[in-house]
Amino acid sequence: MNPVLSVRGVSRSFVSSHGSTLALQATDLDVAENDFITILGPSGCGKSTLLRIVAGLDTQTAGRVLLDGQPVHGPGADRGMVFQSYTLFPWLTVLDNVCFGLRERGLPRAQQLEIARDFIAKVGLKGFEGHYPKQLSGGMQQRTALARALANDPRMLLMDEPFGALDHQTRELMQELLLGIWEAQKKTVLFVTHDIDEAVFMGGRVVVMSARPGRIKLDRTVPLPHPRHYSVKTTPAFAELKSELTEAVRAEVLKAAQGG
């Protein structure tokens, strides 16, 4: 079966007055239908750069990105992006934020409202449709951003440390919420995080990137069943994989600290 996403030889260099800096080495990655892949690595290793290239928000220096066999040349509705910052429109209500992409696609208003209300309910915000972002907690704003991304029915969901700004309890609730939605809808997800617990709990595969210039150092399947409950964190399989990934990431952090 052909992968949904195919990354082939993708690298990224940044040029400044001080010369050229290689941020991402030639990288290959295949993402299959319904995969939930989490990407780990030290700060500055190119995790977000790779995700932005897949999203079409940045352009690779070399290599190619194929989505369903077609080259990615820019942003598109087939990829839904959720950032760490909530990126909601402050002048729009929850309902109209979620409707935004649907309106841009030209859907009739009645259909926009039906789809938006359905996803607002799925993320647990029923009753908050008329609220503005400033009236919501961080967790509620991120639920709105998730509903907005899902409402467009993207081919892939791209998530760049989406829960990184949330407190611990809210973060755990959002992890369970997203996993529940993924288990029900089976979206293909690429999820960047610096949190090893989160990577193992959320992912079907965990990819570890090396210190800059980033490359894929490790690619592990997560041997944990679905539906996945938080109690899985107490199992030997979870602990064993977490230990391996912790050592792999720690080695790269030390390498980065020592200047490679």
Residue, then its C-alpha position, 0 to 999 in steps of 0.5 A: m500500500n502506498p503511504v499517505l505521506s512520503v518524505r524523500g531526501v528532504s533537507r533544509s539550510f538557512v542562509s544568513s550573513h554568517g553563512s549557511t546553517l544546515a538545520l535538517q539533514a536529508t530525511d526520509l519518512d513514510v506515513a501510512e494511512n491512519d498512522f499516528i506518528t510522534i516526533l521527539g528530539p532535542s530543541g533545535c533538531g529540526k522537528s518543527t522545520l520538518l513539520r512546517i515543510v510537510a504543511g507547506l509553510d516552509t520550503q525544503t532546500a533539497g528533496r521532495v514531499l509527496l501527499d498521496g503521490q502529489p508534490v507538496h508546494g504550499p499549504g492546503a486544506d488537505r493538511g490541518m495544522v494545530f500549533q502550540s499557540y492557539t492561533l484563533f481569530p480573537w474577533l470571532t466566536v468559537l462557532d465562527n472560528v470553527c466555521f472559518g475554513l468551511r466558509e473559505r471552501g464556500l460551503p453553505r452557512a447551514q452546512q458550516l453550522e452543522i459541521a462546526r457544532d458537531f466538532i464543538a460537541k466532540v471536543g467538549l465545548k457544547g454551550f460555548e459556541g458564542h464565547y470569544p477566545k479571550q473568554l476561554s481557558g488555554g485548554m478550551q482555546q486549544r480544543t477550539a483550534l482542534a475542532r477547527a482543524l478537524a472540521n475541514d476533514p483534512r487528509m492529515l493532521l499536523m500538530d506542533e507541540p499542541f499541548g506544550a503551553l497547557d498545565h499538566q492536568t489539562r495536558e493529560l485531558m487533551q491527550e485523552l481527548l485527541l486519542g479518543i477522536w483519533e480512535a473514532q475517526k482514524k485520521t493520519v497524524l504527525f505530532v511533534t512533542h518534546d515530552i517522552d511520556e506524551a510521545v509514547f502514550m499518543g503514538g503508534r510509532v515514535v520517531v527520534m531525531s538527532a541533534r542539529p543538523g537533524r536526522i531520524k535516529l530511531d523509529r519505534t513501533v509502540p506496542l500498546p493496544h487501543p483504545r488506550h487508557y492512561s493506566v497504560k503508563t504503568t505497564p512494563a511495555f510502556a516503561e521499557l519503550k520510555s526508557e529506550l527513548t529517554e536514553a536516545v533523546r538524552a544522548e542527543v541533548l548531550k551532543a547538542a550541549q557539547g556542540g556536536 
